[in-house]
Amino acid sequence: MRHFDDAGRPFPFLKRPGGKQRLLPKFEEMGLYPEGWLDDDTRAVFVPFMGGGSATLRYAKTPSGKPRPIFAQDADWDLVNCFSQLRDDPEGFLREVERLYEGDVREGERFYYGVRSADRDEMWPFPSLYRAARYFYINKTGYNGLWRVNLKGQCNVAWGKRPFEYDASRLKAVSAYLIEMPVSIVHSHDWHALVGSARAGDLILMDPPYVPAERQASSFVSYTKEGFDTEDTADLLGLMQTMRDRGVDVMMTNHGPPWLLESAKRRGLFITRYAAGRSISRSAEGRQKVPEIAITNYRPGQGADLEVAPLTR
């Protein structure tokens, strides 16, 4: 199994609903990124919603192999801790993962629920290294790679009815890459602080939790107990305007409910539609291509099919 793409960039080691691993090459082919950006190692990239790390891992190196500064963050402490422990102590991480593997082989479903219930133990929180391995284990063994918590911050993802499997060589490859490349990964709920240091010519890639069809509706975005709502998404559109005035390019992906499209048009932003494959469903219908949108504060390249032209500023 291949661990790297043709440019020597590792594939993500975590599953993530809405992950962009397969879409990022398509975005490049569509010309969605700013002209000349792909192979420019002087323009830093900011990823305020890191998720499974597809963009962070892919764009820390240009297609020609030049390192590029990446500044990533996520509101999910366990996600960031998983990346950090794998980078800083790969051998310790793998030892913990192997212990979980052995337990899963012995007890399967019963073991899974025992591991999941650790955050209900009176001794919680457990050491960071164990929590990183636990996160990885639940990601690989729980239902469809979901990570979901209740209002107490306790994981409630059901068992995925499959054995735990992992590739140690792939994990070591990601660890070495994170050490080698200029990648900064931090935990924070305040994305303003991260993107505030972006300078003219830099690029901000935003893939926030997707919004519901109605602006006032609730949304399934419980990756953290704090959640993320439609007003947060509207705030991101305001950021795109502000950054445009500073010469910072911004792209945000989401699905396209009418209120979001209208808000983007009112702000003079560019909208491009594309189709994304999704597999977070048991039914065949739920695994088909679904329409999504990319909103940018710059005009994409010639290959992009702009559905909505921006209003005159």
Buried (B, 14 or more C-beta within 10 A) or exposed (E): EEBBBEEEBBBBBBBBBBBBBEBBEEBBEBBBBBEEBBEBBEBBBBBBBBBBBBBBBBBBBBBEEEEBBBBBBBBBBBBBBBBBBBBBBBEBBBEBBEEBBEBBEEEBEEBBEEBBEBBEEEEEEEEBBBBBBBBBBBBBBBBEBBBBBEEEBBBEBBBBEEEBEBEEEBBBBBBEBBEEBEBBBEBBEEBEEBBEEBEEBBBBBBBBBBBBEEBEEEBEBBBBEEBBBBEBBBEBBEBBBEBBEEEBBBBBBBBBBEBBBEBBBEBBBBBBBBEBEBEBEEEEEEEEEEEBBBBBBBBBBEEBEEEBEBEEE
